[in-house]
Amino acid sequence: MLHHSRRAVLAMGAASLLAACSATIPPLPASTSNRPEDLSREQIMAGINAVRKANGAPDWTYNPRLESAARSHARLMASKDTLSHDLGITLRQRVTEAGYLGAVGENVAKGYKTLPDVIEGWLASQGHRNTLLSPKFVEFGLATARTGSGKLYWALIAGGSFQAWL
């Protein structure tokens, strides 16, 4: 009986954590499309930074080089229909190719249909949450890509100074 009670408590705790996370994700304006492909850079920044602010983290700026590296990886994941941080090219290789030389962290996801949904998923995973809310990163890029059947892959790359990690 104790075993089931512990499970119930853990399940309720997880549910309340997810409920708290979703409360920190700002809804998109009613006139805005929910399709990630239709989101403007400003809408992406507003969504990410609202979650960071709600969790006590400073705003990030948007970096086109990090977006380029994220886009190449989202497209690679979609072309292989495989969720992974390394599909033959590492994160460091991707960001260096895009011209970014700072420290980086990455969140990837598949199947989430909207920005608030993928943010909620990342917040519910400790490693992804740590990247998303890290005060050591100061900028980011985000991209999506679809498989031929329409499955959506996400890549967010956060960046900052190597000095912050020393």
Residue pairs with C-beta under 8 A, 6 or more apart in sequence:
14 124
17 124
18 120
18 124
21 120
21 123
21 124
22 116
22 120
24 50
24 51
24 54
24 55
24 123
25 47
25 50
25 51
25 116
25 119
25 120
26 46
26 47
26 50
26 116
27 116
28 34
28 39
28 43
28 47
28 114
28 115
28 116
32 38
32 39
32 43
33 39
34 113
34 114
36 113
36 114
36 115
36 144
36 152
36 154
37 144
39 115
41 62
43 115
44 62
44 115
44 142
45 59
45 60
45 61
45 62
47 115
47 116
47 119
48 60
48 119
48 132
48 140
48 142
48 156
49 59
49 60
51 119
51 123
51 132
51 133
52 58
52 59
52 60
52 132
52 133
53 59
55 133
56 133
57 133
57 134
57 135
58 135
58 138
60 137
60 138
60 139
60 140
60 158
61 138
61 139
62 139
62 140
62 141
63 100
63 139
63 140
63 141
63 159
64 141
65 95
65 98
65 99
65 100
65 141
66 95
66 98
66 100
66 104
66 139
66 140
66 141
66 157
66 158
66 159
67 141
67 142
67 143
67 157
68 98
68 99
68 141
69 91
69 94
69 95
69 97
69 98
69 100
69 141
69 157
70 106
70 141
70 142
70 143
70 155
70 156
70 157
71 141
71 143
71 145
71 155
72 94
72 97
72 98
73 87
73 89
73 91
73 94
73 106
73 108
73 143
73 155
73 157
74 108
74 143
74 144
74 145
74 153
74 154
74 155
75 143
75 145
76 87
76 89
77 83
77 84
77 87
77 108
77 110
77 145
77 153
77 155
78 145
78 146
78 147
78 151
78 153
79 145
79 147
80 87
81 147
81 151
83 108
83 109
83 110
83 153
84 108
85 91
85 106
85 108
91 104
91 106
91 157
92 104
94 157
95 101
95 104
95 157
95 159
100 159
102 159
102 160
102 161
102 162
103 136
103 137
103 159
103 160
103 161
103 162
103 164
103 165
104 157
104 158
104 159
105 131
105 134
105 137
105 157
105 158
105 159
106 131
106 155
106 156
106 157
106 158
107 122
107 128
107 131
107 132
107 154
107 155
107 156
107 158
108 153
108 154
108 155
108 156
109 118
109 121
109 122
109 128
109 153
109 154
110 151
110 152
110 153
110 154
111 151
111 152
112 118
112 121
112 152
112 154
113 152
118 154
119 132
121 128
122 128
122 129
122 131
122 132
122 156
123 129
123 132
131 137
131 156
131 158
132 156
132 158
134 158
136 160
136 164
136 165
137 158
137 159
137 160
137 164
138 159
138 160
138 161
139 158
139 159
139 160
140 156
140 157
140 158
140 159
141 156
141 157
141 159
142 154
142 155
142 156
142 157
143 154
143 155
144 152
144 153
144 154
144 155
145 152
145 153
146 152
146 153
147 153
